[in-house]
Amino acid sequence: MREGCALVTGGSRGIGAATARALAADGWRVGINYRSDRDAAEQVLRDIESGGGRALPLAADVSDPAAAAGMFDEIEQRFGPVLVLVNNAGVRADGLSPQLEDDDWQRVIDTNLSAAFRTTRRALPQMLRARFGRIVNVASVVGPRANAGQANYAASKAGLIGLTKTVAVEVARRGVTVNAVAPGFVDTDLTADIPRDIADAVPARRPGTPEEVAACVAFLAGERAGYVTGTTLTVDGGMSA
């Protein structure tokens, strides 16, 4: 069993759940963060334990600074320092810019970007002390390209990519890597309301799966990716090509 543990925010469903399972399969004890769906988190826990792994469901709204801090305290007491952090929690509140309400803007920025900054800040001291750490931020192809109706979401994901690059440069000499994955159209609850014919614009002609994104996250979280930092790995079936 590895020293320390991994923490996946938004880990009860979709890409987060697949990532939690993949990291557990790689030998990490995993914190499964969720906001409200405890049943889904418990299912991920059962999946991990059935494979011989260990995990801990962690209820916390990561957009709440106090809740996020408590989540770290809880997992550190159980499994030790967080040496792999996957910032996956995300929300959407779509609308054209002239109609976007302040609340919809702020909620998306708080959850998708500010929460990732705070969890990164909280995890880094232990990683730097250990001279090993892996932070993987789940961004989106919407970050570097326009997508009408998603100004708040695009801004949060573009900011996440900028955060990734900057923190990576700051900590690279201490054995800590910081990278992002940028999924395209992936079949999850977050994209359930998006018309399926959007896949026609994807060269692969199909949506991606959470497991395909999780495999990329697991690679970036592994020891073999020690010289990969500050980059964004696009996982979109060729859409951005």
HELIX and SHEET records of a PDB file:
HELIX    1   1 GLY A   14  ALA A   25  1                                  12    
HELIX    2   2 ARG A   38  SER A   50  1                                  13    
HELIX    3   3 PRO A   65  PHE A   79  1                                  15    
HELIX    4   4 SER A   97  GLN A   99  5                                   3    
HELIX    5   5 ASP A  102  ILE A  109  1                                   8    
HELIX    6   6 ASP A  110  SER A  114  3                                   5    
HELIX    7   7 ALA A  115  ALA A  130  1                                  16    
HELIX    8   8 ALA A  151  VAL A  171  1                                  21    
HELIX    9   9 ALA A  172  ARG A  174  5                                   3    
HELIX   10  10 ASP A  189  THR A  191  5                                   3    
HELIX   11  11 ARG A  196  ALA A  201  5                                   6    
HELIX   12  12 PRO A  210  LEU A  220  1                                  11    
HELIX   13  13 GLU A  223  ALA A  225  5                                   3    
SHEET    1   A 7 ALA A  55  ALA A  59  0                                        
SHEET    2   A 7 VAL A  30  TYR A  34  1                                        
SHEET    3   A 7 CYS A   5  VAL A   8  1                                        
SHEET    4   A 7 VAL A  82  ASN A  87  1                                        
SHEET    5   A 7 GLY A 133  VAL A 138  1                                        
SHEET    6   A 7 VAL A 176  PRO A 183  1                                        
SHEET    7   A 7 THR A 232  VAL A 235  1                                        
END                                                                             
